[in-house]
Amino acid sequence: MNPALRPAFDRLLRAFGPQHWWPGRTRFEMMAGAVLTQNTAWTNVAKAIANLRRARRLTPARMHALPLPDLAALIRPAGTFRVKARRLRALTGLVCDRFGGRLDRLFALGTADLRAALLGTHGIGPETADCILLYAARRPVFVVDAYTRRVAVRHRWAAAGAGYDDLAAHFTASLPRDTALFNEYHALIVALGKQHCRPAPRCEGCPLRCMLPTDGPWGGG
């Protein structure tokens, strides 16, 4: 348990306001976005999603039926488009081949089984799986990304070498298991990482500066 995590959330919310995540009109669009956003900016993902929408391919069955080169061409703006096309095909294969193309059947799985099914799908690692769980399946799991790790390590909420699952468990054990809370917290940490907690930190004006260890390289107060 870490009593600092809830006050940190409150400070971030006051500073940045609600973030209204995850962008997406449907649950499958959120799933596709979680794959497409790997190693790229959301502005690029939005262009790829718009292409898929114009082509009327934003359902598991319609995307799965699309020839792989055509899918790759539509998602080109998201970068590494051939790799991501194969990952999307694996995801639609999971939905279509195992669950008859129906997300309600996929999401009827318990959280642990659903996470295992996602992690067993080509190209889906823990962060992508947890994004799908949190935003599309609406499960109370905490998403750990590079921003989360950076903020947690700098504030000594976690050790630098902490594994993904250990870091996620640290947050979930310290906060109410609430999907809306985890959704907002993840989005707020991303906002913090973009504005202040960069690789070269910009601590001036940071809402969490006063929570830094006083004996650390950036100091508290």
C-alpha positions as CSV (number, residue, x, y, z in Angstrom):
1,M,0.0,0.0,0.0
2,N,1.2,3.5,-0.9
3,P,-0.8,6.3,0.8
4,A,0.7,8.9,-1.6
5,L,-1.0,7.6,-4.7
6,R,-4.5,8.9,-4.0
7,P,-3.3,12.4,-3.1
8,A,-1.1,12.4,-6.2
9,F,-4.2,11.6,-8.3
10,D,-6.1,14.5,-6.7
11,R,-3.3,16.9,-7.5
12,L,-3.1,15.8,-11.1
13,L,-6.9,16.1,-11.5
14,R,-6.9,19.6,-10.1
15,A,-4.0,20.6,-12.4
16,F,-5.1,19.0,-15.7
17,G,-8.8,18.3,-15.3
18,P,-10.6,15.2,-16.7
19,Q,-8.9,13.8,-19.8
20,H,-11.9,12.0,-21.4
21,W,-10.0,8.9,-22.4
22,W,-10.0,6.5,-24.4
23,P,-10.6,8.0,-27.8
24,G,-12.9,5.7,-29.7
25,R,-16.5,5.4,-30.9
26,T,-16.9,1.7,-30.3
27,R,-15.2,-0.9,-28.1
28,F,-13.6,-2.5,-31.1
29,E,-12.2,0.8,-32.2
30,M,-10.6,1.1,-28.8
31,M,-9.1,-2.3,-29.2
32,A,-7.7,-1.4,-32.6
33,G,-6.4,1.9,-31.3
34,A,-4.6,0.1,-28.5
35,V,-2.6,-1.9,-31.1
36,L,-2.1,1.0,-33.4
37,T,-0.7,3.3,-30.7
38,Q,2.2,1.1,-30.0
39,N,5.4,3.2,-30.5
40,T,3.6,6.1,-32.1
41,A,1.7,9.3,-31.3
42,W,-2.1,9.3,-31.1
43,T,-2.3,11.9,-33.9
44,N,-0.9,9.2,-36.3
45,V,-3.3,6.6,-34.9
46,A,-6.3,8.9,-35.4
47,K,-5.4,9.1,-39.1
48,A,-5.3,5.3,-39.4
49,I,-8.5,5.0,-37.6
50,A,-10.1,7.5,-39.9
51,N,-9.0,5.5,-42.9
52,L,-10.5,2.3,-41.4
53,R,-13.7,4.1,-40.7
54,R,-14.0,5.5,-44.2
55,A,-13.4,2.0,-45.5
56,R,-16.0,0.6,-43.2
57,R,-13.6,-1.9,-41.6
58,L,-14.0,-1.1,-37.9
59,T,-15.7,-4.3,-36.9
60,P,-13.8,-7.6,-36.1
61,A,-15.4,-9.5,-39.1
62,R,-14.9,-6.8,-41.7
63,M,-11.3,-6.1,-40.7
64,H,-10.6,-9.9,-40.5
65,A,-11.9,-10.3,-44.1
66,L,-9.7,-7.6,-45.5
67,P,-6.5,-8.8,-47.3
68,L,-3.5,-8.1,-45.2
69,P,-1.8,-5.8,-47.7
70,D,-5.0,-3.7,-47.9
71,L,-5.2,-3.5,-44.1
72,A,-1.5,-2.4,-44.0
73,A,-2.2,0.3,-46.5
74,L,-5.1,1.7,-44.5
75,I,-3.1,1.9,-41.3
76,R,0.1,3.3,-42.9
77,P,-0.1,6.6,-40.9
78,A,0.3,4.7,-37.6
79,G,3.8,3.6,-38.6
80,T,5.3,0.0,-38.8
81,F,2.1,-0.7,-40.7
82,R,3.0,-4.2,-41.9
83,V,3.8,-5.3,-38.4
84,K,0.7,-3.7,-36.9
85,A,-1.5,-5.2,-39.7
86,R,-0.3,-8.7,-38.6
87,R,-1.1,-7.8,-35.0
88,L,-4.5,-6.5,-35.9
89,R,-5.2,-9.7,-37.9
90,A,-4.2,-11.8,-34.9
91,L,-6.6,-9.8,-32.7
92,T,-9.5,-10.1,-35.2
93,G,-8.6,-13.8,-35.4
94,L,-9.0,-14.2,-31.7
95,V,-12.5,-12.5,-31.9
96,C,-13.7,-14.2,-35.0
97,D,-12.2,-17.7,-34.8
98,R,-12.8,-18.3,-31.0
99,F,-15.8,-16.1,-30.3
100,G,-17.7,-16.0,-33.6
101,G,-16.8,-12.4,-34.2
102,R,-18.8,-11.2,-31.2
103,L,-17.1,-9.0,-28.6
104,D,-19.8,-9.7,-26.1
105,R,-18.7,-13.3,-26.0
106,L,-15.0,-12.3,-25.7
107,F,-15.8,-9.9,-22.9
108,A,-17.9,-12.5,-21.1
109,L,-14.6,-14.0,-20.0
110,G,-13.4,-13.3,-16.4
111,T,-10.7,-10.7,-16.2
112,A,-7.9,-13.2,-15.7
113,D,-9.0,-15.4,-18.6
114,L,-9.6,-12.4,-20.8
115,R,-6.1,-11.1,-20.1
116,A,-4.6,-14.5,-20.8
117,A,-6.4,-14.7,-24.1
118,L,-5.1,-11.3,-25.1
119,L,-1.6,-12.0,-24.0
120,G,-1.7,-15.2,-26.0
121,T,-2.4,-13.2,-29.2
122,H,0.5,-12.2,-31.4
123,G,1.8,-8.7,-30.8
124,I,-0.2,-8.0,-27.7
125,G,2.0,-7.4,-24.6
126,P,0.9,-6.5,-21.1
127,E,0.4,-2.8,-21.7
128,T,-1.7,-3.3,-24.8
129,A,-3.7,-6.1,-23.1
130,D,-4.4,-3.9,-20.1
131,C,-5.4,-0.9,-22.3
132,I,-8.0,-3.2,-23.9
133,L,-9.1,-4.5,-20.5
134,L,-9.5,-1.1,-19.0
135,Y,-10.9,0.9,-21.9
136,A,-12.7,-1.6,-24.1
137,A,-13.7,-4.3,-21.6
138,R,-14.1,-1.8,-18.7
139,R,-12.2,-3.8,-16.1
140,P,-10.5,-2.3,-13.1
141,V,-6.9,-2.9,-14.2
142,F,-4.1,-0.4,-14.0
143,V,-2.2,0.4,-17.2
144,V,1.6,0.8,-16.8
145,D,3.4,2.7,-19.6
146,A,6.7,4.4,-19.8
147,Y,5.3,7.6,-18.2
148,T,3.9,5.6,-15.3
149,R,7.3,3.9,-14.7
150,R,9.2,7.2,-14.9
151,V,6.9,9.0,-12.5
152,A,6.8,6.1,-10.0
153,V,10.6,5.7,-10.0
154,R,11.3,9.4,-9.6
155,H,9.0,9.6,-6.7
156,R,10.3,6.4,-5.2
157,W,6.9,4.7,-5.4
158,A,8.7,1.8,-7.1
159,A,12.2,0.5,-7.7
160,A,13.8,1.2,-11.1
161,G,13.9,-2.5,-11.9
162,A,10.3,-3.3,-10.9
163,G,8.5,-5.6,-13.4
164,Y,5.3,-4.6,-15.2
165,D,3.0,-6.7,-13.1
166,D,4.7,-5.7,-9.9
167,L,4.3,-2.0,-10.7
168,A,0.7,-2.4,-11.8
169,A,-0.1,-4.4,-8.6
170,H,1.5,-1.5,-6.6
171,F,-1.1,0.9,-7.9
172,T,-4.1,-1.5,-7.7
173,A,-3.3,-2.4,-4.1
174,S,-3.1,1.3,-3.1
175,L,-6.3,2.5,-4.8
176,P,-10.0,1.6,-4.9
177,R,-10.6,-1.0,-7.6
178,D,-12.6,1.4,-9.7
179,T,-12.5,1.4,-13.5
180,A,-13.2,5.1,-13.9
181,L,-10.5,6.0,-11.4
182,F,-7.9,3.8,-13.2
183,N,-9.0,5.2,-16.5
184,E,-8.5,8.8,-15.4
185,Y,-5.3,8.1,-13.5
186,H,-3.6,6.6,-16.5
187,A,-4.6,9.5,-18.7
188,L,-3.4,12.1,-16.1
189,I,0.0,10.4,-15.8
190,V,0.3,10.6,-19.6
191,A,-0.5,14.3,-19.4
192,L,2.1,14.7,-16.6
193,G,4.7,12.8,-18.6
194,K,4.2,14.9,-21.7
195,Q,4.3,18.3,-19.9
196,H,6.7,17.8,-17.0
197,C,8.1,14.3,-16.3
198,R,10.0,14.0,-19.5
199,P,13.4,12.2,-19.8
200,A,14.9,15.6,-19.0
201,P,12.3,16.6,-16.3
202,R,10.7,20.0,-16.3
203,C,9.8,20.3,-12.6
204,E,8.9,23.9,-12.6
205,G,5.1,24.1,-12.2
206,C,4.7,20.3,-11.8
207,P,1.7,19.4,-9.6
208,L,3.7,16.5,-8.1
209,R,6.9,18.4,-7.4
210,C,6.2,18.8,-3.7
211,M,5.9,15.0,-3.5
212,L,9.5,14.3,-4.8
213,P,12.0,12.9,-2.2
214,T,13.9,15.8,-0.7
215,D,17.2,13.9,-1.0
216,G,16.6,13.0,-4.7
217,P,18.3,14.7,-7.7
218,W,15.3,17.0,-8.3
219,G,14.4,17.6,-4.7
220,G,10.9,18.1,-3.2
221,G,9.0,21.1,-1.9
